[in-house]
C-alpha cells in the first residue's frame, strides 16, 4: 500500500511539474507573439508615415504643375500674338 502512495505522489508531482512547464512554454510563446505583433505594428506605422509623405509630395507637385500650366498658357497666348503680328507686319510679296 505504501508503494502505491509513493507512486501516486510521484505521478501527482510529475503532473504538477508538467502543468507548470506547459504554462511556462505558453508564456514564452505568447511573449514571442507579442514581440512579433509589436514589430509588425511598428512596420505598418512606418509605411503609413512614408505613404503620408508621398501624398504630401504629390500634392506639392500638383500645385507646381498647376502653376507651370498657367504660366505656359499665358506664354502660349503671348506667342500667338507675336506670331500674328509678325505675319501681318512682314514684307509684302510683289509678283
Steps between C-alpha positions, in 0.01 A plus 500: 500500500785725583649447154173609338503819706858572396421431133186716524690788658772478233241503223320793664825696530585413139157625388545827688851547356367421150220753539743769622736419212213535253397834651858626472520389135165666426625821665818497292300439182260782587795734562650417160165559330465837674849600384418401141172689516677806639758494221226461238310795646818709491558404135141591410537836676823565308332416168207728589738788568681438171168489313394826662824666393452371144147641493631836624772508234247409231275784618792744480585375150139550391511860624828560317365343180188716520715814529716388207193426291361847569832660404521288187147602397586870536827445313315316224251785466783755481680287242185482287468879512864546400467258209183673382672838503805364320295347218292817461785750515745316274609596149243502226561255223523667162413274212 
